[in-house]
Structure formats: structure tokens, C-alpha cells
Amino acid sequence: MPEHIRIGDIAPRVHYVADGVQTGFTYPFPIFDAGDIALLRDGVPSGFGFTVEGAGNSSGGTIRFAEAPAAGTDLTLLRRLPIARVTDFQSNGVLRAATLNDELDQQVASLQEVRDDASGAIRLDLSEPPSGMVLPLRDARADKLLGFDATGEVTVYGRTGTVAAVFPGAIPRSVEDKLAEALTARDFGAVGDGIADDGPALQAAMNAAGSAGLYLLIGEGTFRTTMPLMLPGSAVGLTMQGSLLYAGPGGQAALTIGDGGAVRNATKIYQGIRVVRATISDWTNFNDIGVVLRNMDSSTIEVRHVEGFTIGIRTLGVERGFEDSNLFLGRIINNCVGLDIHCQTASAWNTSVRYHGGHFAVASALYPAVSRYGIRFSAEPGAYIAHNRHVFFGPAFELQARDRPAILGVPFLSEVSSRAVLAYGMRMEGCSPYAAYHTGNAQDHVYEVAWASQGYLVDVLYAPTSARVGAVVRALHQAAAHREFSREIGGVPNLRAAAFRWNATQTGFDKLACLSSNVSGGAATLADFAFPGLEDYVLTDRGVILPGGRGLGFVVDTRRAKEFALAVDADNPRLVVQCFDAAMNLLTDASGQLVRASGMSVQWNAAAHWWQGSADMTDADLTRLQVVRLEWVVAYAIIGVARIGTDYEVRAMRLSTDPSVSPPLLYGLPDLRHGARELKAQADWDPPSIATGGTAQLNVTLNGARPGDFAQAAYSLATSGVVFLAQIGAQDVVTVTAWNRTGAPVDLNAGTVRVRVVKS
């Protein structure tokens, strides 16, 4: 015979979360009939779409759905027995065990349900003696707050009474006052679903914050408004966790913070501001503004996102000034002007403000024929125009105008007489090649460009209406050391003027060593590689053409200084560096990587005995300006350029280093004759007696003297009418002639003959 159902000590409830695939869910408690199961879907009773298996089994059974419940659905399976007795025992009748067991099982199962229901109720702890805990009568508790008296019994309190927070010294106040300490937009009916028009509710919340002098919170969500909004300056502040979606009329400010008047908005906090236009402005109406910040003083403002307006943000001085505040800027995108620093009247100013961050960007396809600006300084006609001391930290600009010469995409536009505007760490991506455009009389602006797709070719553009200059662009991208290395140790500002004829076939240059990529004869020291002149250089009207195998370089003592900034005005030159130890012996790659450069890799050229850059130094590749770093083993170096690929013209060269050191530039020395067009020598001489009209001669050795050079001679003593003449009759020899032009013989005392040769 089948086993009778058993009621174990198992809670008559089980919970599941559907995964969208499973259709069968077990219940571990017994039921008597399929109708004893109750199903809740996400807390809502459900009586269809499933079958119950296992009724009458002691171990429970399974609920099987025709279709799997949606993923994430909360399923609750409960046993719910009717509280009723449908059987009866007859007097003197047979008391059957099965019938009796069924009755007792029903009672036990019902008691389990009662226990399960009671487990979630508020009740006294088992350690406390039972007490009344009875609710007051309906009339007594109507419109009252439920609480506990001094003995812990249930009682009621009037809603107009006061309560105190559970902190020492708390001020008793009504619940309404406690709840009203912080206003939220939802307190006034704002939905925040991006569909409903929340404008009236938002404005009501802002008015309430202003009239009560409270702080306003606009919570998560998208709050669509078809009307412009204004937060009075009397409100303590604003926090936005969601965003405003402006679908109102054009030509107005979507959100204005501060309502003007004689009271300035001082020491306020506005944070998380996000305003997006439902449809992007056509950029023609400059009253179409996302956020207007009015008359702020010593306040902190965070604008997280403004998008789609003609002007994204306007800081505005009207009745009072806008000053001494901190603005934290986020995404300011798809606006014709991202931030407009503006004055409306002659009695209001806009000055001394700090700006942190800001990503000013425009989509590449948005209004490609219209100029756009990141930050503008402007004023109404007749209004205050001296916008002074604005400091920007790390703004980024992506204005999509680099290859569009018909428009401007410029980070800063100044239409006023702004002073001391400082921008640090700017990023310029796809902008016009100008950090700023000055149409007014701006002065003392500094634009520090940390990175630009234009590299270091960034300038300030001045309109014909601008009568002042003085702005500074510090383009640090690929050129930071060239800005900081202010100690110039070698400069040849004009290669053509510095050129001289070393001999009949060779050309030399002031301060520079002539270099060759094909030095033979066992060359091993610095003097073997630093030539005073070489053949094949071609002089032009402005410089010199470097032909194959030729170069020019500065010879510098590098025992203390190790980094040098090389600037060359030339047609795509190639960097070369030769290294020597403390004894001026050549160092090769056997000593390791001795040379590094800032904008390219440097490779050893064994045939030329030098290190050379991997590419030409060009503006297009942002490699025009190079910094050279030498290892400590390098005591002397030749730093310059050479012809590697094609001939090119060199017009000027400069070499600089850190101002904390002053390394010697070597040239024109007895052991290093390069770079000097003026040669000198002297010799002791005791001339014989020279007859009237007669001469006496002395040959003075002067290495480098060549026929055709200018030569001069002088004597260290008074000559009494004897004239000293000099000429170069043979290579490396200066012939000095003493000519007696007096009417009597002259016998000069012993002295020193000094000769000087200048190469043309």
C-alpha cells in the first residue's frame, strides 16, 4: 500500500531568480493538492502558465512552466492551505488511521504557514515579558505618528509636534522641517524619464530653494524641459546627479544660475551641472546659451557637460562682477563657443577666475564652414572690457579646423582688452595653427601648449582691429628643452656671412667645424675629424648647400653638460654627433649607446664614425627641434648636421643648454684650428740697421695662412718712421717687411713682430 505523506520541519516557502531558460522549479515541502501551491512573480500572485507536479509526495515536487520566465524574474513558491475542515468523524463510527493522519497533517502544515508568516512580523524579543502593544483606537491615531512612550509601549504623537535626531544637542523640529532641510526636484513632481516635461516642476523646485534659502538636489535621470530655467541667487547651491535636456525655444539660456540684483552670488557651490540641447543649435543666434553663471564671487562651480548650443557656458558680470571663483569644466562639446567670459554693463567686471580642465570639442561633420572657438573674452558695447587675470589649467581643444583654411578653429578668442590671461598645459588637436586670435587690445597673455598636432608651429593671430601685442606662445610639444635651455653656447645666425675661404679650394665657417663622412688615414682623435675647411660646399645668397659627404657642427666640451638643444634653420637636415673621451680619442658604439635624441632614434654610422638621426629633422614630422643627450663617458662632442640623403641648404645653427652650466665651445685653438677666420702669430726680431729707403724682412710661421688672405704686421716698439708691411708669399708663412721711410738710417732695438691674417 502507498506510504502516507509525511510533514517534515521544512519552511513552506522557496525563492528563485529565473535565468530565462529554466522551466522547472522544485519545491521541497509537501502539498496535499496541486491547488495548495501559491506562485508570486516579482511579488505579484500568478495562477496560470504552469502545472504542478508531485502533490501528495513527502519530498515535494516541481512547478513546470510552459514558457521559461524572463531572466531576472523573482519567483516565490509558497504552500497556502485553506483554513477549513471539510471532514467529520461519526459517533461510534470507524476511526480510520489514514483519515486521522490527514487531519493532523493539515493542522501541522497550517501551523508551519503561520510560523512562516509570523517570522517576518514586528514582535517582542523572547527575553521581554508579554505586554499589551495594542494600537490606539482609530480616531486617536488618525493623522498621527506612531511611536513608543517612555515605557516602550505603543503610543501616537501629533504630526505638528517635534522630534529630535539621535545625536547629543540635536534641535527638536517637526518631521516636515526635517524632510524639507534638503529639497529635491522630485519633491515638486519632476519625473526625470527624459520624456515628460519637467520644466514647471524644476522651476518650482528652484523657486522654493531660493525663497527658503536651501540647497537643491536634482537627482538621477534625464529631466526634459520645454522652458528656460533660473535658479535664484538666494539658493544656497545646487547639485545635479542627472542632466537637463533642453527642448525649449532657441535664443535663450537653458539654465541661468543667479538672478542678478545688488546681491552677489558669493561662496556658493554648484556642482554636476549637465545641460544638453535636444537639437543642436544652428550657431547663428548667440543668445542660444546652455548655462549662464551670473555675478559669482568666491564660488565653486562644476560644469560636467554642456552640448549643442551656440555658446556652451557664459560667465556673466551684470550688476556686480564675476570674480575670484573656481570653475571645474568637463565636456563642452558641439558649441560654436565653448566658454564665453562676458561683461554686460560698464559697472560689472569679469576678472581673477581659475579654470580647471575642460574638453572643448566639435564633431568633424558639424558646420564645417563655420569658425569655432574654445574660449572667448567678450563684452557688450560700452561694457567693461579689462578682463584681467584668468588662469586656465590643462584645457583640451579638438576643434576640427586644421585642414580647413577657410575657417578658424582657435582655442582662445579675445575681443576685449584682457590682461594677464595664463593658460597652462593646453592640448590642441585639429585646431588652426593659432593658440589665440586677438581682435581687441589684449596684452600679457601666455599660452603654454603641452601638445599640438601642429607641433611647435603655433602662433597668435592678430586682427587689423588689434593695436596691442605681447602675447607669448610656449609650444612645449617636442620642444620643451628648446624653451628651457636658455644658455646659448654656440650660435651662427647667418651661415652665408660666417663662411670664409680657408684656402684656394676649401671653405670654412665661423665657430663651426667642417665634417666629412669619409675621413681616411687612421683618424682617431677630435682634431682628425674637425676640419677648418673642406671642398665642395656651395654658398648661396642665404646660406650654404651641404653636398654629399659634408657636414657642419659645433665642437663642445661636454665633461659637465650632457644635454644640448640643437636648432637648425635648413631644408630637412640630418642630425649627427661624434663622441670623444677625455683624451679626445674617438668613441664608437663599442662603448654602448652614447647618444640619444628627443624626437627620433639615433644610430651608429661606422663608415662616417658618427651617430646620426634615423630621419630628417622636419616640421611635418615634429622633429625639427632636437635635444641631444650624451652618456657620461663622452667628454667632448661634435654636434651638428650632415648631408645623408639629398643636398640641402643650411642657413643658421644654434646650440643651447641648461643655464646651470656653461660648457666651453671649442674653436680657433692651437690644436683645434677650425671655426676661426682670424689667425695670429708672433716672433722675436732684432732688425739690422736699415738704410734710408731700405727694407729688412722676417718670415713668421703661421699655420693656415694662405696666399690671398688679408695680412697685417706690427712691432712691439716705437718704429721712428719705419713701416711694417705683411704679405703671404707661401703657404703657412707671413713675410714681414720693415721699410725705412725716414731720411736717415734707423737701427731698431730688439722686439716682437706680431702678424694677423683674416680670411675673406
Long-range contacts (C-beta under 8 A, 24 or more apart in sequence): 3-58, 4-98, 4-101, 5-30, 5-32, 5-56, 5-57, 5-58, 5-101, 5-105, 6-30, 6-58, 7-58, 7-105, 7-108, 7-109, 7-112, 8-58, 9-112, 10-112, 11-112, 11-116, 12-78, 12-79, 12-109, 12-112, 12-113, 12-116, 13-76, 13-77, 13-78, 13-79, 13-116, 14-76, 14-77, 15-74, 15-75, 15-76, 15-77, 16-74, 16-75, 16-76, 16-77, 17-72, 17-73, 17-74, 17-75, 18-68, 18-69, 18-70, 18-71, 18-72, 18-73, 18-74, 18-75, 19-68, 19-71, 20-68, 20-69, 20-70, 20-71, 20-72, 21-68, 22-68, 23-64, 23-65, 23-66, 23-67, 23-68, 24-62, 24-63, 24-64, 24-65, 25-62, 25-63, 25-65, 25-75, 25-77, 26-60, 26-61, 26-62, 26-63, 27-54, 27-60, 27-61, 27-62, 27-63, 27-77, 27-79, 28-59, 28-60, 29-60, 29-79, 29-112, 30-56, 30-57, 30-58, 30-59, 30-60, 30-109, 31-55, 31-56, 31-60, 31-61, 31-79, 32-56, 32-81, 32-102, 32-105, 32-106, 32-109, 36-79, 36-80, 36-81, 37-63, 37-77, 37-78, 37-79, 37-80, 38-77, 38-78, 38-79, 38-80, 39-63, 39-75, 39-76, 39-77, 39-78, 40-74, 40-75, 40-76, 40-78, 41-69, 41-73, 41-74, 41-75, 42-73, 42-74, 43-74, 43-76, 78-113, 79-109, 79-112, 79-113, 80-113, 81-106, 81-109, 81-110, 81-113, 83-110, 145-175, 180-212, 180-214, 181-214, 182-214, 182-215, 182-217, 183-208, 183-209, 183-212, 183-214, 183-215, 183-216, 183-217, 184-216, 184-217, 184-218, 184-219, 185-216, 185-217, 185-218, 185-219, 185-223, 186-219, 190-218, 190-223, 191-221, 191-223, 192-219, 192-220, 192-221, 192-222, 192-223, 192-242, 193-221, 193-222, 194-221, 194-222, 194-223, 194-224, 194-245, 195-224, 196-224, 197-224, 197-225, 197-226, 198-223, 198-224, 198-225, 199-224, 199-225, 199-226, 199-227, 199-229, 199-248, 200-227, 202-229, 202-244, 203-227, 203-229, 203-230, 206-230, 206-231, 206-232, 206-235, 207-232, 209-235, 209-236, 209-238, 210-234, 210-235, 210-259, 215-239, 217-241, 218-242, 218-244, 224-278, 225-254, 228-252, 228-253, 228-254, 228-255, 228-256, 229-254, 229-255, 229-256, 230-255, 230-256, 230-257, 230-259, 231-255, 231-256, 231-257, 231-258, 231-259, 232-258, 232-259, 233-257, 233-258, 233-259, 233-260, 233-261, 233-263, 233-264, 233-265, 233-268, 233-294, 233-295, 234-259, 234-263, 236-268, 237-268, 237-269, 237-270, 237-271, 238-269, 238-270, 238-271, 238-273, 239-269, 239-270, 239-271, 239-272, 240-271, 240-272, 240-273, 240-274, 240-304, 241-272, 242-274, 243-274, 243-275, 243-276, 243-305, 244-274, 244-275, 244-276, 245-276, 245-278, 246-275, 246-276, 246-277, 246-278, 246-290, 247-278, 247-279, 250-281, 250-285, 250-288, 251-285, 251-287, 251-288, 252-287, 252-288, 252-289, 253-287, 253-289, 253-290, 253-291, 253-292, 253-314, 254-289, 254-290, 254-291, 254-309, 255-290, 255-291, 255-292, 256-291, 256-292, 256-294, 257-291, 257-292, 257-293, 257-294, 257-301, 258-292, 258-293, 258-294, 258-295, 258-296, 259-294, 260-294, 260-295, 260-318, 260-319, 261-319, 262-319, 262-320, 264-295, 264-296, 264-297, 264-320, 264-321, 265-294, 265-295, 265-296, 265-297, 265-299, 266-296, 266-297, 266-298, 266-299, 267-297, 267-298, 267-299, 268-296, 268-299, 268-300, 269-299, 269-300, 269-301, 270-299, 270-300, 270-301, 270-302, 271-300, 271-301, 271-302, 272-302, 272-304, 273-301, 273-302, 273-303, 273-304, 273-305, 273-306, 274-304, 274-305, 274-306, 275-305, 275-306, 275-307, 276-305, 276-306, 276-307, 276-308, 277-307, 277-308, 277-309, 278-308, 279-308, 280-307, 280-308, 280-334, 280-366, 281-308, 281-309, 281-310, 281-335, 281-336, 282-310, 283-310, 283-336, 283-367, 283-370, 283-372, 284-310, 285-310, 286-310, 286-311, 286-336, 286-337, 289-313, 289-314, 289-340, 290-335, 292-316, 293-322, 293-327, 294-318, 294-322, 295-319, 295-320, 295-321, 295-322, 295-348, 296-322, 296-323, 296-325, 297-321, 297-322, 297-323, 297-324, 297-325, 298-323, 298-324, 298-325, 299-325, 299-326, 300-325, 300-326, 300-328, 301-325, 301-326, 301-327, 301-328, 302-327, 302-328, 302-330, 303-327, 303-328, 303-329, 303-330, 303-332, 304-330, 304-331, 305-330, 305-331, 305-332, 305-333, 306-331, 306-332, 306-333, 306-335, 306-338, 307-331, 307-332, 307-333, 307-334, 307-335, 308-334, 308-335, 309-335, 309-336, 310-335, 310-336, 310-337, 311-335, 311-336, 311-337, 311-340, 312-337, 312-338, 312-339, 313-338, 313-339, 313-340, 314-339, 314-340, 314-342, 315-339, 315-340, 315-341, 315-342, 315-350, 315-353, 316-342, 316-343, 316-344, 316-350, 317-342, 317-343, 317-344, 317-345, 317-348, 317-349, 317-350, 317-384, 318-344, 318-345, 318-348, 319-345, 319-347, 319-348, 320-348, 321-348, 321-349, 321-350, 321-351, 322-348, 322-349, 322-350, 322-351, 322-353, 323-349, 323-350, 323-351, 323-352, 323-353, 324-352, 324-353, 325-353, 325-354, 326-353, 326-354, 326-355, 326-356, 327-353, 327-354, 327-355, 327-356, 328-356, 328-357, 329-355, 329-356, 329-357, 329-358, 329-359, 329-395, 330-357, 330-358, 330-359, 331-359, 331-361, 332-358, 332-359, 332-360, 332-361, 332-374, 333-359, 333-360, 333-361, 333-362, 333-363, 334-361, 334-362, 334-363, 334-366, 335-362, 335-372, 336-367, 336-370, 336-372, 336-373, 337-372, 337-373, 337-374, 337-375, 337-376, 337-413, 338-373, 338-374, 338-375, 339-374, 339-375, 339-376, 340-375, 340-376, 340-378, 341-375, 341-376, 341-377, 341-378, 341-387, 341-390, 342-376, 342-378, 342-379, 342-380, 343-378, 343-379, 343-380, 343-383, 343-384, 343-385, 343-387, 343-416, 344-379, 344-380, 344-383, 345-380, 345-383, 345-384, 346-382, 346-383, 346-384, 347-384, 348-383, 348-384, 349-384, 349-386, 349-387, 350-384, 350-387, 351-386, 351-387, 351-388, 351-389, 351-390, 352-388, 352-389, 352-390, 353-389, 353-390, 353-391, 354-390, 354-391, 354-393, 355-390, 355-391, 355-392, 355-393, 355-395, 356-393, 356-394, 357-393, 357-394, 357-395, 357-396, 358-392, 358-394, 358-395, 358-396, 359-395, 359-396, 359-398, 360-395, 360-396, 360-397, 360-398, 360-399, 360-411, 361-396, 361-397, 361-398, 361-399, 362-398, 362-399, 362-400, 362-409, 363-400, 364-400, 364-430, 366-400, 368-400, 368-404, 368-407, 369-406, 369-407, 370-407, 371-401, 371-407, 371-408, 371-409, 371-410, 372-399, 372-400, 372-401, 372-407, 372-408, 372-409, 373-399, 373-408, 373-409, 373-410, 373-411, 373-412, 373-413, 373-437, 374-399, 374-410, 374-411, 374-412, 375-411, 375-412, 375-413, 376-412, 376-413, 376-414, 376-415, 377-412, 377-413, 377-414, 377-415, 377-416, 377-418, 377-421, 377-440, 377-442, 378-415, 378-416, 379-415, 379-416, 385-416, 385-417, 385-418, 385-440, 386-416, 386-417, 386-418, 386-419, 387-414, 387-416, 387-417, 387-418, 387-419, 387-421, 388-418, 388-419, 388-420, 389-419, 389-420, 389-421, 389-422, 390-418, 390-420, 390-421, 390-422, 391-421, 391-422, 391-423, 391-424, 392-421, 392-422, 392-423, 392-424, 392-426, 393-424, 393-425, 394-424, 394-425, 394-426, 394-427, 394-450, 395-423, 395-425, 395-426, 395-427, 396-426, 396-427, 396-429, 397-426, 397-427, 397-428, 397-429, 397-431, 398-429, 398-430, 398-431, 399-429, 399-430, 399-431, 399-432, 400-430, 401-430, 401-431, 401-432, 402-430, 402-431, 402-432, 402-433, 402-453, 402-454, 407-432, 408-432, 408-434, 408-437, 408-461, 410-434, 410-435, 410-436, 410-437, 410-461, 411-435, 411-436, 411-447, 412-436, 412-437, 412-445, 412-447, 413-437, 413-439, 414-438, 414-439, 414-440, 414-442, 414-445, 415-439, 415-440, 416-440, 416-441, 416-442, 417-441, 417-442, 417-443, 417-468, 418-442, 418-443, 418-445, 419-443, 419-444, 420-444, 420-445, 421-445, 421-446, 422-446, 423-447, 423-448, 424-448, 425-450, 426-450, 426-452, 427-451, 427-452, 428-452, 428-453, 428-454, 428-458, 429-453, 432-461, 433-457, 433-458, 433-459, 434-458, 434-459, 434-460, 434-461, 435-459, 435-460, 435-473, 436-460, 436-461, 436-471, 436-473, 437-461, 437-463, 438-462, 438-463, 438-466, 438-468, 438-471, 439-463, 439-465, 439-466, 440-465, 440-466, 441-466, 441-467, 441-468, 442-466, 442-468, 442-471, 443-468, 443-469, 443-470, 443-471, 444-470, 444-471, 445-470, 445-471, 445-472, 446-471, 446-472, 446-474, 447-471, 447-472, 447-473, 447-474, 448-474, 448-476, 449-473, 449-474, 449-475, 449-476, 449-477, 450-476, 450-477, 451-477, 452-477, 455-479, 455-619, 455-622, 455-624, 456-482, 456-622, 456-624, 456-625, 457-619, 477-622, 478-598, 478-599, 478-622, 478-623, 478-625, 479-625, 481-563, 481-565, 481-598, 481-627, 482-565, 482-567, 482-625, 482-627, 482-656, 484-658, 485-563, 485-564, 485-565, 485-627, 485-656, 485-657, 485-658, 485-659, 486-656, 486-659, 487-656, 487-657, 487-658, 487-659, 487-661, 487-662, 488-654, 488-655, 488-656, 489-554, 489-556, 489-564, 489-655, 489-656, 489-657, 489-662, 489-663, 489-664, 489-665, 490-554, 490-556, 490-653, 490-654, 490-655, 490-665, 491-653, 491-654, 491-655, 492-652, 492-653, 492-654, 493-652, 493-654, 494-543, 494-651, 494-652, 495-543, 495-544, 495-552, 495-650, 495-651, 495-652, 495-653, 496-539, 496-540, 496-541, 496-542, 496-543, 496-544, 496-651, 499-537, 499-539, 499-544, 500-677, 500-759, 500-760, 501-533, 501-706, 501-708, 501-759, 501-760, 502-532, 502-533, 502-704, 502-706, 502-759, 503-533, 503-706, 503-731, 504-706, 504-707, 504-708, 505-535, 506-533, 506-534, 506-535, 507-533, 507-534, 507-535, 507-537, 507-539, 507-544, 508-532, 508-533, 508-534, 508-674, 508-675, 508-677, 508-759, 509-544, 509-552, 509-675, 510-675, 510-676, 510-677, 511-554, 511-665, 511-667, 511-675, 512-552, 512-553, 512-554, 512-640, 512-653, 512-667, 512-674, 512-675, 513-552, 513-553, 513-554, 513-555, 513-638, 513-640, 513-667, 513-672, 513-674, 513-675, 514-550, 514-551, 514-552, 514-674, 515-550, 515-551, 515-552, 515-553, 515-576, 515-578, 515-610, 515-638, 515-640, 515-642, 516-549, 516-550, 516-551, 517-548, 517-549, 517-550, 517-551, 517-605, 517-607, 517-608, 517-610, 517-642, 518-549, 518-607, 518-608, 519-609, 523-586, 523-609, 524-585, 524-586, 525-580, 525-583, 525-584, 525-585, 525-586, 526-555, 526-578, 526-580, 526-584, 526-586, 526-636, 526-638, 526-672, 527-584, 527-671, 527-672, 528-586, 529-578, 529-586, 529-609, 529-638, 530-555, 530-638, 530-672, 530-674, 531-674, 532-673, 532-674, 532-675, 532-676, 532-704, 533-674, 540-649, 542-649, 542-651, 543-570, 543-649, 543-650, 543-651, 543-652, 544-649, 544-650, 545-647, 545-648, 545-649, 545-650, 546-573, 546-641, 546-642, 546-643, 546-647, 546-648, 546-649, 546-650, 547-643, 547-647, 548-643, 548-647, 549-643, 550-642, 550-643, 551-576, 551-640, 551-641, 551-642, 551-643, 552-640, 552-641, 552-642, 552-650, 552-653, 553-578, 553-638, 553-639, 553-640, 553-641, 554-638, 554-639, 554-640, 554-653, 554-655, 554-665, 555-636, 555-637, 555-638, 555-665, 555-666, 555-667, 555-672, 555-674, 555-675, 556-636, 556-637, 556-638, 556-639, 556-655, 556-663, 556-664, 556-665, 556-666, 557-635, 557-636, 557-663, 557-664, 557-665, 557-666, 558-630, 558-634, 558-635, 558-636, 558-637, 558-663, 559-635, 559-636, 559-663, 560-661, 560-663, 561-657, 561-658, 561-661, 561-663, 562-629, 562-630, 562-631, 562-632, 562-634, 563-627, 563-628, 563-629, 563-630, 563-657, 563-658, 564-627, 564-628, 564-630, 564-639, 564-655, 564-656, 564-657, 565-625, 565-626, 565-627, 565-628, 565-655, 565-656, 565-657, 566-625, 566-626, 566-627, 566-628, 566-639, 566-640, 566-653, 566-654, 566-655, 567-625, 567-653, 567-654, 567-655, 567-656, 568-617, 568-624, 568-641, 568-650, 568-652, 568-653, 568-654, 569-650, 569-651, 569-652, 569-653, 570-617, 570-641, 570-648, 570-649, 570-650, 570-651, 571-648, 571-649, 572-616, 572-617, 572-618, 572-648, 573-616, 573-617, 573-641, 573-648, 573-650, 574-612, 574-613, 574-615, 574-616, 574-617, 574-641, 574-642, 574-643, 574-644, 574-645, 575-600, 575-602, 575-612, 575-613, 575-617, 575-626, 575-628, 575-640, 575-641, 576-605, 576-608, 576-610, 576-611, 576-612, 576-613, 576-638, 576-640, 576-641, 576-642, 577-602, 577-610, 577-611, 577-612, 577-628, 577-630, 577-637, 577-638, 577-639, 577-640, 578-609, 578-610, 578-611, 578-637, 578-638, 579-611, 579-630, 579-634, 579-636, 579-637, 580-634, 580-635, 580-636, 580-637, 581-633, 581-634, 581-635, 581-636, 582-635, 582-636, 584-635, 584-636, 587-633, 587-634, 591-631, 591-633, 592-631, 593-631, 594-630, 594-631, 594-633, 594-634, 595-628, 595-629, 595-630, 595-631, 595-634, 596-628, 596-629, 597-626, 597-627, 597-628, 597-629, 598-625, 598-626, 598-627, 598-628, 598-629, 599-623, 599-625, 599-626, 599-627, 600-626, 608-642, 610-638, 610-642, 612-642, 612-644, 616-644, 616-645, 617-641, 636-666, 673-703, 673-704, 677-758, 677-759, 678-756, 678-757, 678-758, 678-759, 679-703, 679-704, 679-705, 679-709, 679-756, 679-757, 679-758, 679-759, 680-754, 680-755, 680-756, 680-757, 681-734, 681-754, 681-755, 682-752, 682-753, 682-754, 682-755, 683-752, 683-753, 684-750, 684-751, 684-752, 684-753, 685-715, 685-736, 685-750, 685-751, 685-752, 685-753, 686-748, 686-749, 686-750, 686-751, 687-738, 687-747, 687-748, 688-747, 689-745, 689-746, 689-747, 690-722, 690-738, 690-739, 690-740, 690-745, 690-746, 690-747, 690-748, 691-740, 691-745, 692-740, 692-742, 692-743, 692-744, 692-745, 693-740, 693-741, 694-739, 694-740, 694-745, 695-737, 695-738, 695-739, 695-740, 696-737, 696-738, 697-735, 697-736, 697-737, 697-738, 698-735, 698-736, 698-738, 698-753, 699-733, 699-734, 699-735, 699-736, 700-733, 700-734, 700-735, 700-736, 700-753, 700-755, 701-732, 701-733, 701-734, 702-732, 702-733, 702-734, 702-755, 702-757, 703-732, 704-732, 704-757, 705-731, 705-732, 705-733, 705-734, 705-757, 706-731, 706-759, 707-731, 708-760, 709-757, 709-758, 709-759, 709-760, 710-757, 710-758, 710-759, 710-760, 711-755, 711-756, 711-757, 712-755, 712-756, 712-757, 713-737, 713-753, 713-754, 713-755, 713-756, 714-753, 714-754, 715-748, 715-751, 715-752, 715-753, 715-754, 716-751, 716-752, 716-753, 716-754, 717-748, 717-749, 717-751, 719-748, 720-746, 720-748, 721-746, 722-746, 722-748, 724-753, 726-755, 728-757
